[in-house]
Amino acid sequence: MKDFYLNKNYQFLKDNNQKNKIQFSKKIFKSLNFSKPGIIIVGPYQGSTSDLGSFNVALEQLQAITGWPVFVDPVSGVLANLRGLVENWELILKKNKDVIQCEQILRLGPVSSSNDLENFLLNFEGLQILVKENNAKKLDPFKKSLEYEFGISNFVKQFIGEFSYVQKKRKPLIKLVKVLKSEDKKIKEIINKELFSNKEINEYKIANYVPRIWPKNYPIMLSASSPIRDWLTFSENRTLTRKCFSFRGASGIDGTLSLALGIARITNPLLLVTGDLALIHDINGFLIENAIDLNLTILLINNNGGNIFKNLYKNNLDEKELKKLFLMPKSINWANIANGYQVPYKNVSDFNKLRDAFDWSLSMQKSVIIKVDINVENEMKERDLILKKILND
Ligand SMILES: Cc1ncc(C[n+]2csc(CCOP(=O)(O)OP(=O)(O)O)c2C)c(N)n1
């Protein structure tokens, strides 16, 4: 009797749900107007690895028939040769989001970890459509979008089916791309000039420089906290030539080393870029079977604690509160820690030496730690300076 009712309930819900979904999809298709300007924003890729190829094919088709600009996350899985990519899109949003004149946004996947993007999406008055890779859960934290859960490949298939031949033809890039590319170029010039005016290592410089010197088809994993945010702001899409991994949100900083070691078992040589708290939190990952023999280079950004909070909360908390609650600085002897786990270790103080250290680690073909110490005061000063230059240009 109980089974009968459960079964009946389930059937009932399923039918109704499916009907709603079909109607909803049609509503989505009708609301978008591909002959008007729009943008495509791609967040971290959450689909299955085996679907990544078709994901990129569908995205390429969508871009071709719209001519829209594309903003992508470092871990979006998008290929570097996609037409319409804007490199410094987050800095453009920070500088002047009003250059983005359009009434529709097509979003793929979750929102990237960017306050500027969040503000932009929150205040955007036009239509937002969010395409999820086979994910039935609500994904839009701002609740401003229509969500489509069957993935971009199905979205494009259904869409193209509804289109006339003329609408399906490849379009030239829309005017907005030109506007954004010219902003992009100005920012690029400042980054190139300022970033390498001295050889001192800073965190935001790492985000721009490391993907230039780590071979461009070798994978990278970015830990949560500053690395994923800095790479979004400063890496200028240089992660897109390779596989790039990260995890964020609820997963936080736990399991950083273990995840990197797991990835390195499948694809290597892998570079893990991590903060000091994230690495120490999961340092026992080295005790997992043959971990130290895996081909993993760990770039340890030692800024003595959770420095992200200094950037996020510098206006909300005083120094003492910040230190006690968030920075949690530790006196760690990293050479001894590395030695304890039998992991080769190097401390590096400038970008030339970092390049040499990568060569050294690649020749080792084992887990190694390369530590760079960050002068936090200097980092914050230089970061403010370069941002000012970009925003006032
Ligand atoms: C398991 C877990 N605990 C706590 C947090 C909160 N948290 C977010 S970032 C962060 C600091 C990370 O510090 P670090 O790895 O040194 O990177 P940095 O902030 O210096 O870039 C902390 C503690 C979290 N995300 N996950």
The ligand as a Tripos MOL2 file, in Angstrom:
@<TRIPOS>MOLECULE
LIG
   26    27     1     0     0
SMALL
NO_CHARGES

@<TRIPOS>ATOM
      1 C1         37.9040   24.4090    5.2790 C.3       1 LIG1
      2 C2         37.8860   25.9040    5.2320 C.ar      1 LIG1
      3 N1         38.1320   26.6100    6.3610 N.ar      1 LIG1
      4 C3         38.1320   27.9580    6.3330 C.ar      1 LIG1
      5 C4         37.8350   28.5990    5.1740 C.ar      1 LIG1
      6 C5         37.7870   30.1240    5.1500 C.3       1 LIG1
      7 N2         38.8990   30.6370    4.3590 N.ar      1 LIG1
      8 C6         38.7040   31.0900    3.1060 C.ar      1 LIG1
      9 S1         40.0980   31.6790    2.4310 S.2       1 LIG1
     10 C7         40.9860   31.3750    3.8230 C.ar      1 LIG1
     11 C8         42.4270   31.7630    3.9140 C.3       1 LIG1
     12 C9         43.3020   31.0050    3.0120 C.3       1 LIG1
     13 O1         44.6320   31.4180    3.2180 O.3       1 LIG1
     14 P1         45.7720   31.0870    2.2230 P.3       1 LIG1
     15 O2         45.6000   29.7030    1.6980 O.co2     1 LIG1
     16 O3         47.0650   31.3960    2.8700 O.co2     1 LIG1
     17 O4         45.5210   32.0400    0.9790 O.3       1 LIG1
     18 P2         45.5000   33.6450    0.8940 P.3       1 LIG1
     19 O5         44.2310   34.1190    1.4950 O.co2     1 LIG1
     20 O6         46.6860   34.1730    1.5960 O.co2     1 LIG1
     21 O7         45.5230   33.8660   -0.5660 O.co2     1 LIG1
     22 C10        40.1940   30.7980    4.8020 C.ar      1 LIG1
     23 C11        40.6690   30.3990    6.1590 C.3       1 LIG1
     24 C12        37.5800   27.8440    4.0220 C.ar      1 LIG1
     25 N3         37.3380   28.4160    2.8500 N.pl3     1 LIG1
     26 N4         37.5990   26.5020    4.0660 N.ar      1 LIG1
@<TRIPOS>BOND
     1     1     2 1
     2     2     3 ar
     3     2    26 ar
     4     3     4 ar
     5     4     5 ar
     6     5     6 1
     7     5    24 ar
     8     6     7 1
     9     7     8 ar
    10     7    22 ar
    11     8     9 ar
    12     9    10 ar
    13    10    11 1
    14    10    22 ar
    15    11    12 1
    16    12    13 1
    17    13    14 1
    18    14    15 2
    19    14    16 1
    20    14    17 1
    21    17    18 1
    22    18    19 2
    23    18    20 1
    24    18    21 1
    25    22    23 1
    26    24    25 1
    27    24    26 ar
@<TRIPOS>SUBSTRUCTURE
     1 LIG1         1 GROUP 0 **** ****
